[in-house]
Amino acid sequence: MLNLNLNGLRLSAIATIAGAFCATAATAQDVRIGAMREGSSWYVFAATLEQIIEPILGDNSVEVIARGGGVANPMVVQGGKAEIALSNVASAVWAVNGDDVYEGMSAPDIRALVGGLNNVYVGVMATKSFVDEMGTNDLGEILASGKPVNVLMKPVGSSAVPVAEMIFEGLGSSMDQIKANGGDIIQVDTGQIADQMRNGNADIYIDTMIKGHPTITEVALTTDVVFLDIPEKAMSLLEENGLTPGSYGPEWYKGQTAATTGANLGTVLIANASLDEETAYQITKSIIENAEALKSSHGAWSQFDPTTAMLPENVGIELHPGAVRYYREAGLM
């Protein structure tokens, strides 16, 4: 397994994110849905799901929790702070296996309900002025140059962070090496990202590239940027760690003139194994049979194919018995 050179704050940071959900525990809603911040595609999905399942489960039975992230949410569900949550397929696998990303933690009690919800590509973009200065748009050449590079990404809790570290390692670099070369790793909340790019504080920005992503869209509209392919050398390492190669675009964003190579994390709705079978069944049934409503709620979900929601490559981890029951009854398994 990849031995990432993680900073010592990661474990405590993930624990803090997961622990923040304790604030909602007192209300003890029947089903709490771990999502992300308001305005994100994950929040929109969770809010739409709430509207669909609450009439089935009962009034005031569902609550959307507007925080978390691809890395944090498996631990949030494992710890019982949310009954279900959105997760990346790769991070769900990392969590079950207790991989290095989680520094000794694991989530053996998470199960899958619905997979294949959307493709989530981790991608790389750079300011055009920086690429022109470097004389290349090859990320491997840029990192190997030894010149200062300021890399922007979200804080710990986003799946893009460990993937960025894997990309660096696959290209023979690391966060420490980037800093040693005179560059920096800038980690800020989503609301600050566009300003960091506009103000010239960052040269490269690594994040999840989802069609219609508001932050990526704002960055591309307000800063002259280009999109960089993830080199094959790094992609090989990413594949070893549960991601799949693919391409996003073309022309999802201003400045993207062709399809760009990225690493697909995938998206899966997970549940704690302790969630009762009937509730898991009803949630799964509601998503599959209301797929069109979910797909129309946000462009990120438009490619969801409910007939592939249970495939191993789309869930990554063991299915919940309630989900298995539904898929079998529906003739999908």
C-alpha positions in Angstrom: 0.0 0.0 0.0 1.2 3.5 -0.7 3.1 5.0 2.2 2.0 8.7 2.0 4.2 11.3 3.7 1.2 12.9 5.6 1.6 15.7 8.1 0.9 15.0 11.7 -2.3 17.1 11.7 -4.2 14.8 9.4 -5.5 12.4 12.0 -6.6 15.1 14.4 -8.1 17.1 11.5 -10.2 14.2 10.3 -11.3 13.4 13.8 -12.3 17.0 14.3 -14.4 17.0 11.1 -16.1 13.7 12.2 -16.5 15.0 15.8 -18.3 18.1 14.6 -21.3 15.9 13.8 -21.8 15.3 17.5 -23.5 18.7 17.6 -26.5 17.2 15.8 -26.6 14.0 17.8 -28.8 15.4 20.5 -31.6 15.9 18.0 -31.3 12.2 17.1 -33.1 12.3 13.8 -34.0 8.9 12.4 -31.7 9.3 9.4 -28.9 11.9 9.2 -27.4 12.3 5.8 -23.7 13.3 5.7 -23.1 15.6 2.7 -20.9 18.6 2.3 -21.4 22.4 2.6 -24.5 24.1 1.2 -24.3 24.8 -2.5 -22.2 21.8 -3.3 -23.5 19.1 -5.6 -23.4 16.6 -2.6 -25.6 19.0 -0.5 -28.1 19.4 -3.4 -28.3 15.6 -3.8 -28.8 15.1 0.0 -31.5 17.8 0.1 -33.3 16.2 -2.8 -33.0 12.8 -1.2 -34.4 14.2 2.0 -37.5 15.4 0.1 -38.0 12.0 -1.4 -37.5 9.7 1.6 -39.0 11.8 4.4 -42.6 11.2 3.3 -41.8 7.4 3.5 -39.8 7.4 6.8 -42.0 10.0 8.6 -42.2 13.7 9.3 -39.0 15.2 10.7 -37.2 11.8 10.3 -34.4 13.0 8.0 -31.7 15.7 8.5 -29.1 16.8 6.0 -25.7 17.7 7.6 -24.0 20.3 5.6 -20.4 19.5 6.4 -18.0 16.6 5.9 -16.3 15.5 2.7 -15.1 12.5 0.8 -12.4 11.5 3.3 -14.3 12.4 6.5 -17.7 10.9 5.7 -16.8 7.2 5.9 -15.6 7.9 9.5 -18.7 10.0 10.3 -20.8 7.0 9.3 -18.5 4.5 11.1 -18.7 6.6 14.3 -22.5 6.7 14.2 -22.7 10.5 13.7 -24.7 10.0 10.5 -26.7 6.9 9.4 -25.9 7.4 5.7 -23.5 9.7 3.8 -22.1 10.4 0.4 -18.6 9.1 -0.1 -16.2 8.7 -2.9 -15.8 5.0 -3.9 -12.0 5.2 -3.5 -12.2 6.8 0.0 -14.8 4.2 1.1 -12.4 1.5 0.1 -9.5 3.3 1.9 -11.6 3.5 5.0 -12.7 -0.1 5.1 -9.1 -1.2 4.6 -7.7 1.3 7.1 -5.3 2.6 4.5 -2.6 5.1 5.2 -4.8 8.1 4.5 -6.6 7.3 7.8 -3.5 6.9 9.9 -4.6 3.9 11.9 -8.3 4.5 11.8 -10.6 2.2 9.8 -14.3 1.9 9.0 -15.2 -1.8 8.9 -18.9 -1.2 9.5 -19.7 0.9 6.5 -21.8 -0.6 3.7 -22.9 0.6 0.2 -26.5 1.5 -0.8 -26.2 3.1 -4.2 -23.1 3.5 -6.4 -22.3 5.0 -9.7 -24.0 8.2 -8.7 -21.5 10.3 -10.6 -18.0 10.5 -11.8 -15.7 12.7 -9.7 -12.5 13.4 -11.4 -9.6 14.8 -9.5 -7.9 17.2 -12.0 -5.2 19.8 -12.2 -5.4 23.4 -13.5 -2.8 26.1 -13.7 -2.7 29.8 -14.4 -1.8 30.4 -18.0 0.9 32.9 -17.0 2.6 30.2 -14.9 2.5 27.6 -17.7 3.9 30.2 -20.1 6.7 31.0 -17.7 7.6 27.3 -17.2 7.5 26.7 -20.9 5.5 23.4 -20.5 2.1 22.2 -19.5 3.5 18.8 -18.5 2.9 18.4 -14.7 5.8 15.9 -14.4 8.2 18.4 -16.0 6.9 21.2 -13.9 7.5 19.3 -10.6 10.8 17.9 -11.8 12.1 21.4 -12.7 13.0 22.2 -9.1 11.5 25.7 -9.5 9.1 27.1 -6.9 5.5 26.0 -7.4 2.6 27.2 -5.2 -0.1 24.5 -5.1 -3.7 25.3 -4.0 -6.1 22.7 -2.6 -8.9 22.3 -0.1 -8.2 21.4 3.6 -8.0 17.9 5.0 -11.3 16.1 4.6 -11.5 16.5 0.9 -10.6 13.4 -1.2 -8.6 15.7 -3.5 -5.9 16.1 -0.8 -4.7 12.5 -0.6 -5.0 12.1 -4.3 -2.8 15.2 -4.8 -0.2 13.6 -2.6 -0.4 10.4 -4.6 0.1 12.4 -7.8 3.1 14.1 -6.3 4.6 10.8 -5.2 3.9 9.2 -8.6 5.9 12.0 -10.2 8.8 11.7 -7.8 7.9 14.6 -5.6 6.0 15.4 -2.4 4.5 18.3 -0.4 7.8 18.6 1.5 9.8 18.6 -1.7 7.6 21.3 -3.2 8.2 23.4 -0.1 11.9 22.7 -0.2 12.0 24.0 -3.7 10.7 27.3 -2.5 7.1 26.7 -3.3 4.1 26.2 -1.0 1.0 24.1 -0.3 -1.9 26.4 0.3 -5.0 24.8 1.8 -8.0 27.0 2.2 -11.8 26.7 2.4 -13.8 26.6 -0.8 -14.9 30.2 -0.5 -11.3 31.5 -0.6 -10.1 29.5 -3.6 -11.1 31.8 -6.4 -9.5 34.8 -4.6 -6.3 32.9 -4.2 -6.1 32.2 -7.9 -7.2 35.7 -9.0 -4.6 37.3 -6.7 -1.8 35.2 -8.1 -1.1 33.4 -4.8 -1.3 30.0 -6.4 0.2 28.6 -9.6 -1.6 25.2 -9.7 -5.0 24.2 -8.3 -5.9 20.5 -7.6 -9.6 19.7 -7.0 -12.5 17.5 -7.9 -13.7 18.4 -11.4 -17.4 18.0 -11.6 -19.4 19.5 -14.4 -21.0 22.7 -13.1 -18.8 22.8 -10.1 -19.3 26.4 -8.8 -15.8 26.9 -7.5 -14.1 25.6 -10.6 -16.4 27.6 -12.8 -15.7 30.8 -10.9 -11.9 30.2 -11.0 -12.1 29.6 -14.8 -14.2 32.6 -15.4 -12.1 35.0 -13.4 -8.6 33.8 -13.9 -6.8 32.9 -17.2 -6.2 29.1 -16.7 -5.3 26.0 -18.5 -6.1 22.4 -17.6 -3.3 19.9 -17.2 -3.5 16.1 -17.8 -2.4 13.8 -15.0 0.7 12.1 -16.4 0.6 8.3 -16.9 3.3 7.7 -14.4 1.1 9.2 -11.6 -2.0 7.6 -13.0 -0.5 4.1 -12.5 -0.1 4.8 -8.8 -3.6 6.2 -8.5 -5.0 3.0 -10.1 -3.2 1.0 -7.4 -5.1 3.0 -4.8 -8.6 2.5 -6.1 -9.0 5.3 -8.6 -9.8 4.8 -12.3 -8.4 6.9 -15.2 -10.7 8.8 -17.4 -11.3 12.2 -18.9 -13.6 15.1 -18.1 -14.8 17.8 -20.5 -14.2 19.1 -23.1 -15.3 22.6 -22.5 -16.8 22.1 -19.1 -15.0 25.3 -18.1 -13.6 28.3 -19.7 -10.0 27.6 -20.7 -10.6 23.9 -21.2 -10.3 23.4 -25.0 -10.1 19.6 -25.0 -10.9 16.6 -22.8 -8.5 16.4 -19.9 -7.1 13.3 -18.2 -8.2 12.9 -14.6 -8.5 10.3 -11.9 -12.0 9.2 -11.1 -12.9 8.8 -7.4 -16.6 7.8 -8.1 -19.5 8.5 -5.7 -21.4 6.1 -3.6 -24.1 6.5 -0.9 -22.9 4.5 2.2 -24.7 3.5 5.4 -23.7 2.1 8.7 -24.1 -1.7 8.9 -26.4 -1.1 11.9 -29.0 0.8 9.8 -32.0 -1.5 9.9 -32.7 -3.5 6.8 -36.1 -2.0 6.0 -34.8 1.6 6.2 -31.8 0.7 3.9 -34.2 -1.0 1.6 -36.5 2.1 1.4 -33.7 4.5 0.8 -32.2 2.4 -2.0 -35.6 1.9 -3.6 -36.4 5.6 -3.4 -33.1 6.6 -5.1 -33.4 4.0 -7.9 -37.1 4.7 -8.6 -36.7 8.4 -8.4 -33.5 8.6 -10.4 -34.8 11.2 -12.8 -35.6 13.6 -10.0 -32.2 13.2 -8.6 -30.5 13.5 -12.0 -32.4 16.8 -12.7 -31.5 18.3 -9.3 -27.9 19.1 -10.4 -25.9 18.6 -13.5 -23.3 16.5 -11.6 -25.8 13.7 -11.3 -27.1 13.7 -14.8 -25.2 10.6 -16.0 -26.4 8.4 -13.1 -27.5 5.0 -14.5 -29.6 3.2 -11.8 -29.2 -0.2 -13.6 -25.5 -0.1 -12.6 -25.9 1.2 -9.1 -25.0 -2.1 -7.5 -22.0 -3.1 -9.6 -18.8 -3.8 -7.6 -16.8 -1.2 -9.5 -19.4 1.4 -8.6 -19.8 0.7 -4.9 -16.3 -0.5 -4.0 -17.4 -2.0 -0.7 -19.9 -4.6 0.6 -23.6 -3.8 -0.1 -26.0 -3.4 2.9 -28.4 -6.3 3.2 -31.3 -3.9 2.7 -29.9 -2.7 -0.6 -29.2 -6.3 -1.7 -32.9 -7.1 -1.0 -34.1 -4.3 -3.1 -31.8 -5.0 -6.1 -32.8 -8.6 -6.1 -36.5 -7.8 -6.0 -36.0 -5.3 -8.8 -34.3 -7.9 -10.9 -31.0 -5.9 -10.9 -29.0 -8.7 -9.2 
